[in-house]
Amino acid sequence: MNHHQEVKPIYVWQIPVRIFHFINAMAILVLMITGIYIGNPFIAPSAFSATPAFVMGYVREVHFIAGYIFAANLLLRLYWAFAGNKYSRINIFKRSFWINKVKMLRYYLFMDKKHPHYLGHNPMAETGYLSFIGLGGILISLTGFYMLFEVRPSSTAFAMFSWLNVFTDNSIWMHYVHHWLAWAIIVFVVIHVYMAIRMDALDKDATVSSIITGYKVTHDEEEEAPVKRNTKGDKAS
């Protein structure tokens, strides 16, 4: 053990990021449960009772509300990607992002035992968030709002999303895209939870608890893993 290493807490996740995370997690959980029921209702109405039909109505209403919350929360997180600290920002335009992404991929595939140190999102994690929660979240919200308002084709609300018809004039494809995006996000969430626990256990950097406290810890003098180059300030964050 290197006795010269200093364990020090670093404030990484600001309050808006932590609030976003919890709202997003709860919204996805509610959307997942209600979405599964909507797609395959296990309580069916019968000649003796119409109650199950009302159950579907309530479930759909909860699903729509959670969808609104999910979409609004996503927009607020996009804003914070520009207004927040360096750990909140998008780094895909940095050279170091792409170089260290390969190194992180090799680590995730158990090809390397060591990996570049990050306090914020590492390049592989950030790619996953941008792909599934960012792009995937936008697409699933758009298709969801399309299906919600398509029953009122002359409404202003539907006009805001009817441009999606440029891809197909058959609304059943909106359902397919929405359905498979939902499962893709669910799979990503499972992987995300596993990787967070794994990184916390191996790096002992408080990855899991940081989403509550905001603080992660570093065991060396460097806070990040920059790529050596001639220009200053191009650190992965």
HUDA-V320915 format. One record per backbone hydrogen bond with DSSP energy under -0.5 kcal/mol. CO is the residue of the C=O (numbers start at 1). NH is the residue of the N-H. E is the energy in kcal/mol with one decimal. If there is no record, write none. Layout:
CO_NH_E, CO_NH_E
This chain:
1_3_-0.8, 2_5_-1.4, 5_7_-0.5, 6_8_-0.7, 8_218_-1.9, 10_12_-0.9, 10_216_-2.3, 12_14_-0.8, 14_17_-0.6, 14_18_-2.0, 15_19_-2.7, 16_20_-2.4, 17_21_-2.2, 18_22_-2.0, 19_23_-2.6, 20_24_-2.9, 21_25_-2.4, 22_26_-2.4, 23_27_-2.6, 24_28_-2.6, 25_29_-2.1, 26_30_-2.5, 27_31_-2.8, 28_32_-2.6, 29_33_-2.3, 30_34_-2.6, 31_35_-2.3, 32_36_-2.2, 33_37_-1.7, 34_38_-2.6, 35_39_-2.4, 36_40_-1.7, 42_44_-0.6, 49_46_-2.2, 50_53_-1.0, 50_54_-1.1, 51_54_-0.7, 51_55_-1.9, 52_56_-2.1, 53_57_-1.6, 54_58_-2.5, 55_59_-2.7, 56_60_-2.6, 57_61_-2.0, 58_62_-2.4, 59_63_-2.4, 60_64_-2.6, 61_65_-2.3, 62_66_-2.6, 63_67_-2.0, 64_68_-2.2, 65_69_-2.3, 66_70_-2.6, 67_71_-2.4, 68_72_-2.5, 69_73_-2.6, 70_74_-1.9, 71_75_-1.8, 72_76_-1.9, 73_77_-2.0, 74_78_-1.9, 75_79_-2.0, 76_80_-2.1, 77_81_-1.1, 79_82_-1.6, 79_83_-1.8, 80_84_-2.4, 85_88_-1.8, 85_89_-0.5, 86_89_-0.6, 91_94_-2.0, 94_98_-1.0, 95_99_-1.7, 96_100_-2.6, 97_101_-1.2, 98_102_-1.0, 99_103_-1.1, 100_104_-2.5, 101_105_-2.2, 102_106_-2.1, 103_107_-1.7, 104_108_-2.6, 105_109_-1.9, 106_111_-3.0, 106_112_-1.1, 107_110_-1.6, 122_126_-2.9, 123_127_-2.1, 124_128_-1.9, 125_129_-2.4, 126_130_-2.7, 127_131_-2.2, 128_132_-2.8, 128_133_-0.7, 129_133_-0.9, 129_134_-2.8, 130_135_-3.4, 131_136_-1.6, 134_138_-2.1, 135_139_-2.4, 136_140_-2.5, 137_141_-1.6, 138_142_-2.5, 139_143_-2.5, 140_144_-1.6, 141_145_-2.7, 142_146_-2.1, 143_147_-2.2, 144_148_-2.0, 145_149_-2.2, 146_150_-1.4, 149_152_-2.1, 152_155_-2.1, 155_159_-1.6, 156_160_-1.2, 158_161_-1.5, 158_162_-1.6, 161_164_-1.8, 162_165_-2.3, 163_166_-1.9, 164_167_-1.8, 164_168_-0.7, 169_171_-0.7, 170_173_-1.9, 171_174_-0.8, 171_175_-1.3, 172_176_-1.9, 173_177_-2.7, 174_178_-2.4, 175_179_-2.6, 176_180_-2.6, 177_181_-2.3, 178_182_-1.8, 179_183_-1.7, 180_184_-2.0, 181_185_-2.4, 182_186_-2.1, 183_187_-2.4, 184_188_-2.2, 185_189_-2.5, 186_190_-2.0, 187_191_-2.2, 188_192_-3.0, 189_193_-2.5, 190_194_-2.1, 191_195_-2.9, 192_196_-2.3, 193_197_-2.1, 194_198_-2.5, 195_199_-2.9, 196_200_-2.1, 197_201_-2.3, 198_202_-2.4, 199_203_-2.7, 199_204_-0.5, 200_204_-1.4, 205_217_-1.7, 206_210_-1.8, 207_211_-0.5, 208_211_-1.1, 209_212_-1.7, 209_213_-2.5, 210_214_-2.3, 214_12_-2.6, 214_13_-1.6, 216_10_-3.5, 218_8_-1.9, 226_228_-0.5, 233_235_-1.8, 234_227_-0.7
